Amino acid sequence: RVGDDRVLIVEPEDARTPPTKPHHSRQAIERLKEEAGNQMTRANLQILRGGFGLRIKYRRAEVEYDAANIIGGIADALTRVVYRDDRRLRFVDYEERQEGGRDQYWVTVEPVRW
């Protein structure tokens, strides 16, 4: 789902663990980039050049990961796909819960107007 002011990227159904820093999973990175690129193309959106924020929801099965590494991995993976430079990241809203089942995550990228 993509709105006028925000880009919502939903990981593909087979997504397991989000990309993490410094031990990026190449497969997780490629899935995220592909889904983000597809969403951008379908909505005819341009790469963000200004400030932006990330909202990340992560539902994990059991293994606990380092939140800072997950945020960094996602921010790096979306650079030059959704936004020009991750140095323009202005806020992060991160939520992680253990819910059993399988790992799944969602990312929303929002332009910042301030």
Secondary structure, 3 states (H helix, E strand, C coil): CECCCCEEEECCCCCCCCCCCCCCCHHHHHHHHHHHHHHHHHCCCCCECCCEEEEEEEEECCCCCCHHHHHHHHHHHHECCCECCHHHEEEEEEEEEECCCCCEEEEEEEECCC
